[in-house]
Amino acid sequence: QVQLVESGGGLVQPGGSLRLSCLASDSIFRFNVMGWYRQAPGKQRELVAEITDGGITNYADSVKGRFIILRDNGKNTIDLQMNSLKPEDTAVYYCNAVQLQRLRYDYWGQGTQVTVSS
């Protein structure tokens, strides 16, 4: 069972930047898609950004132009560079890895809190 461990969350002022990192306990070559989701209090978990094993990226409209997702197969990591942060970006951020075989298998990290506040 692969483990995903997030790091890099914290408190930042509006307009600031943070970089989240997700380290997998196994090779990420096995994952067709990896990404970041977030969940704010009282809201459903939503996709923030994802990247395929071929390097194709997809972003939520709310973060386009501000966030960048990066995948390093050699280090078994995916990072989320978050710039121009807004209070509405406040949430718990979760790392996700997807393996597509006959069925879809999802793996999740434990989450890391990001708070954007002055």
Disulfide bonds with the S-S distance in Angstrom:
Cys22-Cys95 2.05
